Amino acid sequence: MSGITNLTIRGKSIDLPIFLPDATLGVVRGLDKADLDGCGIDAVVVNTFHLMINPGMERLQQFGGVSKFMNFEGLVVSDSGGFQIMSLLHQAKIKGKILPDGLKFTWRIKGEDKTILFTPELSIQTQFAINSDVMVVLDYFTDPKASKLEQERSVDLTLKWARRSKDEFERQIKQRKLSEANRPWLMGVLQGGNNEKLRQACSQELVKMNFDLYGYGGWPINEQGQFNNKLFKYNASLTPDHKPRFALGVGKPSDITLGVKYGYHFFDCVLPTRDARHGRLYLPKNKFLYIGRGVFAKDPKPIDNNCSCPTCQNYSRAYLHHLYKIKETLYYRLATIHNLTFYNSLVKSLR
Ligand SMILES: [Zn+2]
């Protein structure tokens, strides 16, 4: 386990390890500030691409960034936007391609098709408009099944884009006259797929560029779709111990427990919020309660007797089952509160 237990970024203090729920569009779906505080959530991840489209940069700048817009005082991490665009490109949901200069794609904005060249510089400029506390360089994400040739191209462009992202980041800091204590942090992202040599080559160059923290890019999943423990552990050994490590998109409770052992500090994942909406509620020891099952229709117990969350303190499984069946929005809120409290207790127990 790595020795970093606490960080202060732009005056915001957080304990590590930490789990960050997804606030893709500037909201953890169904929850407000008081709910997030109640779950003990000190940090969230927002999506740069989605925010760029909606509500757009003009609106965010009007409010001084997404934190003030959503009235959340905790730490805000923005992704680079690249992962989202590349996923849409891979799934052929948008037209475009990956160019040496950035990601070129067409998107319908206010009824009009617009072609955007999403460069490393544009990603950083957009993150400054979002005014996040931790920003991420644009990187080239590949599927675990990608060919060696594509993995090599991914590392090559990831390194070029990381350099350009850092240059733009430093330009913005100078221009805004931000002090060391007031500036955001910048994360470098390691790529290289399942190839240890490529990962090592990528990390060597990134570490020379000296980022504030390092992220695991591309999920640690082997070609059969199983979690790749060995690579996950190896990846952590590639960056210096005095810099925090972010396991991007890693969030199964068992993977978080392993990740902390290996020296990761930050985890983010859609699982707890998405599972909540789909009726999958978390219990200790890798167990789940599927609230939609008929057996819960008469059950007066809370989801988990030992859980301190407001949902478990106030409502029965039977009532939650009823809300779920009638697709009541209150269900989504109560279920998300429980799952996020579970995740927060998990990371706290690992501190
Ligand atoms: Zn609970």
Boltz pocket constraint, residues with backbone or C-beta under 6 A from the ligand:
constraints:
  - pocket:
      binder: B
      contacts: [[A, 303], [A, 304], [A, 307], [A, 308], [A, 309], [A, 310], [A, 311], [A, 312], [A, 313], [A, 337], [A, 338], [A, 339], [A, 341]]
      max_distance: 6.0
